[in-house]
């Protein structure tokens, strides 16, 4: 079983949009994210994106559109020399009470089962406390990036804060 780096999408890889990412025109990669992911391509870590997309549950975009957007994000990562071993999307609203919506660990647990991942050696990188809590609940270590909502999140000292995805991935590499 191999370790994974779980990544939130919005605010970590691409810019967060207050009105949700609804079309490809709303997608802007955070500076340095593609290069950082390219740098992780040759590592033993599985690279897995786990993303809450309540805009689907709210009727702001279809599941098909959300899936197509994710496919294009992955294609851009691959085109830049990176890799993504899995992508998991929660389409539910917070009110739905599902097991897959972060801060619950459902997407991480599903990825671990399907991809044969060792959660105890894995990391969750997110820009929100809910991301970090999902990682913690799954048994992974978690770090906050200050891109996206990260700079506004109030977290206690149990999670490390790093400026962006490149810094987070370098931090994980050094700790491995």
C-alpha positions as CSV (number, residue, x, y, z in Angstrom):
1,X,0.0,0.0,0.0
2,X,1.3,3.4,-0.9
3,X,0.8,6.8,0.7
4,X,-1.2,9.5,-1.0
5,X,-1.3,13.2,-1.1
6,X,-5.0,14.3,-1.1
7,X,-5.6,17.7,-2.6
8,X,-8.6,20.0,-2.4
9,X,-9.3,21.5,-5.8
10,X,-10.6,25.0,-5.3
11,X,-8.2,27.2,-3.4
12,X,-5.3,24.7,-3.6
13,X,-4.9,23.9,-7.3
14,X,-7.3,26.4,-8.9
15,X,-8.6,29.7,-7.6
16,X,-11.6,29.7,-5.5
17,X,-14.7,31.5,-6.9
18,X,-17.3,32.9,-4.6
19,X,-20.0,32.1,-7.1
20,X,-18.5,28.6,-7.8
21,X,-16.5,27.3,-10.7
22,X,-19.3,26.8,-13.2
23,X,-17.5,26.8,-16.6
24,X,-14.0,26.5,-17.9
25,X,-13.9,30.4,-18.1
26,X,-14.0,30.3,-14.3
27,X,-10.9,28.2,-14.0
28,X,-7.5,29.8,-13.2
29,X,-4.6,27.8,-11.9
30,X,-3.0,29.1,-8.7
31,X,0.6,30.2,-9.6
32,X,3.1,27.4,-9.1
33,X,0.5,24.7,-8.7
34,X,1.1,23.0,-12.0
35,X,4.9,23.1,-11.6
36,X,4.6,21.7,-8.1
37,X,2.4,18.8,-9.3
38,X,4.9,18.1,-12.1
39,X,7.5,17.9,-9.4
40,X,5.5,15.2,-7.6
41,X,4.9,13.0,-10.6
42,X,7.9,10.8,-10.1
43,X,7.3,10.2,-6.4
44,X,5.7,7.1,-4.8
45,X,2.8,9.2,-3.6
46,X,-0.6,8.7,-5.2
47,X,-2.0,12.1,-6.1
48,X,-5.7,12.3,-5.4
49,X,-8.0,15.2,-5.7
50,X,-11.0,15.3,-3.3
51,X,-13.4,18.2,-3.9
52,X,-16.7,19.3,-2.4
53,X,-18.9,20.7,-5.2
54,X,-22.1,21.8,-3.5
55,X,-22.9,23.9,-6.6
56,X,-24.1,20.6,-8.1
57,X,-26.5,19.9,-5.2
58,X,-27.7,23.6,-5.3
59,X,-28.5,23.3,-9.0
60,X,-25.9,25.8,-10.1
61,X,-24.3,23.3,-12.5
62,X,-24.9,19.8,-13.5
63,X,-22.9,16.8,-12.3
64,X,-21.9,16.3,-16.0
65,X,-20.5,19.8,-16.2
66,X,-18.7,19.4,-12.8
67,X,-17.2,16.1,-14.1
68,X,-16.2,17.7,-17.4
69,X,-14.5,20.6,-15.6
70,X,-12.6,18.1,-13.3
71,X,-11.5,16.2,-16.4
72,X,-10.1,19.3,-18.0
73,X,-8.3,20.3,-14.7
74,X,-6.7,16.8,-14.7
75,X,-5.8,17.1,-18.4
76,X,-4.0,20.4,-17.8
77,X,-2.1,18.9,-14.8
78,X,-1.1,15.9,-17.1
79,X,-0.2,18.3,-20.0
80,X,2.1,20.1,-17.6
81,X,3.9,16.9,-16.7
82,X,2.0,16.0,-13.5
83,X,-0.3,13.1,-12.7
84,X,-3.5,12.5,-10.9
85,X,-4.2,9.0,-9.7
86,X,-7.8,9.6,-8.7
87,X,-10.4,12.3,-8.4
88,X,-13.4,12.2,-6.1
89,X,-16.2,14.7,-6.1
90,X,-19.0,15.2,-3.5
91,X,-22.0,16.8,-5.2
92,X,-24.0,17.2,-2.0
93,X,-24.9,20.3,0.0
94,X,-24.0,20.6,3.7
95,X,-27.7,20.0,4.5
96,X,-27.6,16.6,2.8
97,X,-25.6,15.0,5.6
98,X,-23.7,12.7,3.3
99,X,-20.6,10.8,4.3
100,X,-18.5,12.1,1.4
101,X,-18.7,15.8,2.0
102,X,-15.6,17.1,3.9
103,X,-15.1,17.4,6.8
104,X,-16.3,13.8,6.8
105,X,-13.7,11.4,5.4
106,X,-15.8,9.5,2.9
107,X,-13.9,10.5,-0.3
108,X,-10.5,9.7,1.3
109,X,-11.7,6.4,2.6
110,X,-13.2,5.5,-0.8
111,X,-9.9,6.4,-2.5
112,X,-8.0,4.3,0.0
113,X,-10.1,1.3,-0.7
114,X,-10.1,1.7,-4.5
115,X,-6.4,2.7,-4.9
116,X,-4.9,0.7,-2.1
117,X,-3.6,3.6,-0.1
118,X,-2.0,3.7,3.3
119,X,-3.8,6.5,5.1
120,X,-1.4,6.6,8.0
121,X,1.4,7.7,5.7
122,X,-0.8,10.1,3.7
123,X,-1.4,13.8,3.7
124,X,-4.3,16.1,3.1
125,X,-3.6,19.5,1.6
126,X,-6.5,22.0,1.8
127,X,-7.4,25.6,2.2
128,X,-10.2,25.1,4.7
129,X,-10.6,23.6,8.2
130,X,-13.1,21.1,6.7
131,X,-10.3,19.7,4.4
132,X,-7.9,19.3,7.4
133,X,-10.6,17.7,9.5
134,X,-11.4,15.2,6.7
135,X,-7.7,14.2,6.5
136,X,-7.5,13.9,10.3
137,X,-10.7,11.8,10.4
138,X,-9.2,9.4,7.8
139,X,-6.0,9.0,9.7
140,X,-3.8,11.2,7.5
141,X,-1.7,14.2,8.4
142,X,-3.0,17.6,7.2
143,X,-1.6,20.9,6.2
144,X,-3.4,24.2,5.4
145,X,-2.3,26.4,2.4
146,X,-3.0,30.1,2.7
147,X,-4.3,30.3,-0.9
148,X,-8.0,30.3,-1.4
149,X,-9.8,30.6,1.9
150,X,-6.7,29.4,3.9
151,X,-5.6,32.9,4.9
152,X,-9.0,33.5,6.5
153,X,-9.3,30.2,8.3
154,X,-9.0,30.1,12.1
155,X,-7.3,26.9,13.0
156,X,-5.5,25.8,16.2
157,X,-1.9,24.9,16.4
158,X,-2.4,21.2,15.5
159,X,-2.2,21.9,11.7
160,X,0.8,23.5,9.9
161,X,0.1,26.5,7.7
162,X,2.1,26.9,4.5
163,X,1.8,29.7,1.8
164,X,0.8,27.6,-1.2
165,X,0.8,24.2,-2.8
166,X,4.5,24.3,-3.8
167,X,5.5,25.0,-0.2
168,X,3.1,22.2,1.1
169,X,4.5,19.6,-1.3
170,X,8.1,20.5,-0.4
171,X,7.2,20.3,3.3
172,X,5.7,16.8,2.8
173,X,8.7,15.7,0.8
174,X,11.1,16.8,3.6
175,X,8.9,15.0,6.2
176,X,8.8,11.7,4.3
